[in-house]
Amino acid sequence: MTNAHVKCRISKLICPLSEVGAVSEFGGKAYHLSRMLNEGLPVFAGFVVTNQAFQEFLDVNQLRDPIAAVVDQIDAGNPASLQQASSVIRDLVQSSALPEHLADDLQ
């Protein structure tokens, strides 16, 4: 893919995996899966929620401070501490509402 920025057909916040562009907008995993898909390798078709959409999700749900507080308490040398922090952050994200316009784009 030569274009760093690809215009997504769905929205600016959600994009078909086949149309993923810059790593900074979509993340490394999505970027590489898109490249593999576009090269004809066996990758399931799907969609990607952009970094912009994720940042908006964090802001709308006011998750930045609670996540930062959890991260501040991590003892990186203690696997149990990392697992606990991961669990708390996952619960914060999963219990938060998806902004309405993102939910609409996903339908």
C-alpha positions in Angstrom: 0.0 0.0 0.0 1.5 3.3 -1.0 -1.0 5.7 0.4 -0.3 6.6 4.1 -3.9 7.9 4.4 -6.8 5.9 3.0 -10.3 7.2 2.9 -12.5 4.7 4.6 -15.9 4.0 3.1 -17.6 3.4 6.5 -16.5 6.5 8.4 -13.5 8.4 9.6 -13.6 6.3 12.7 -14.3 2.8 11.5 -12.6 1.3 8.4 -12.7 -2.0 6.6 -9.5 -4.0 7.2 -8.8 -4.0 3.5 -8.6 -0.2 3.5 -6.3 0.4 6.5 -3.6 3.0 6.0 -1.0 4.5 8.3 0.1 2.6 11.4 -0.4 5.7 13.5 -4.1 5.8 12.6 -4.9 2.1 12.9 -2.2 0.4 14.9 0.5 -2.1 13.8 -1.6 -5.3 14.0 -4.4 -3.8 11.7 -1.8 -2.4 9.4 0.0 -5.7 8.9 -3.2 -7.7 8.7 -4.4 -5.3 6.0 -1.2 -5.7 4.0 -1.5 -9.5 4.3 -5.2 -9.4 3.2 -4.3 -7.1 0.2 -1.5 -9.5 -0.8 -4.1 -12.3 -1.0 -3.0 -14.1 2.1 -5.7 -15.9 4.1 -6.9 -13.2 6.5 -10.5 -12.9 7.5 -12.2 -9.7 6.4 -13.1 -7.4 9.1 -13.1 -3.8 10.3 -10.9 -1.6 12.4 -11.8 1.0 14.9 -9.3 3.8 14.4 -7.0 5.3 17.0 -9.0 8.5 16.8 -12.2 6.5 17.7 -10.5 4.9 20.6 -9.1 8.2 21.9 -12.6 9.6 21.6 -14.0 6.6 23.5 -11.6 7.2 26.3 -12.5 10.9 26.5 -16.2 10.5 26.3 -16.1 8.0 29.1 -13.5 9.9 31.1 -11.3 6.9 31.3 -7.8 8.5 31.1 -7.5 9.3 34.8 -8.8 6.1 36.1 -6.6 4.1 33.8 -3.6 6.2 34.7 -4.3 5.6 38.4 -4.3 1.9 37.8 -1.1 2.0 35.8 0.6 4.1 38.5 0.0 1.2 41.0 1.6 -1.5 38.8 4.6 -3.3 40.2 6.2 -4.3 36.9 8.2 -7.0 38.5 5.1 -8.7 39.8 3.1 -10.7 37.3 0.1 -10.7 39.6 0.1 -6.9 39.7 0.1 -6.8 35.9 -2.7 -9.3 35.7 -4.8 -7.3 38.3 -4.2 -4.0 36.5 -5.1 -5.6 33.2 -8.3 -7.0 34.6 -9.3 -3.6 36.2 -8.6 -1.7 32.9 -10.5 -4.3 30.9 -13.5 -3.9 33.3 -13.3 -0.1 32.9 -13.4 -0.3 29.2 -16.0 -3.0 28.9 -18.4 -1.3 31.3 -18.2 2.0 29.4 -20.7 3.1 26.8 -19.8 3.3 23.1 -20.5 6.8 21.8 -23.7 6.8 19.8 -22.2 7.8 16.5 -19.7 5.0 16.7 -22.4 2.5 17.5 -24.4 3.7 14.5 -21.3 3.3 12.3 -20.9 -0.3 13.4 -24.5 -1.3 12.5 
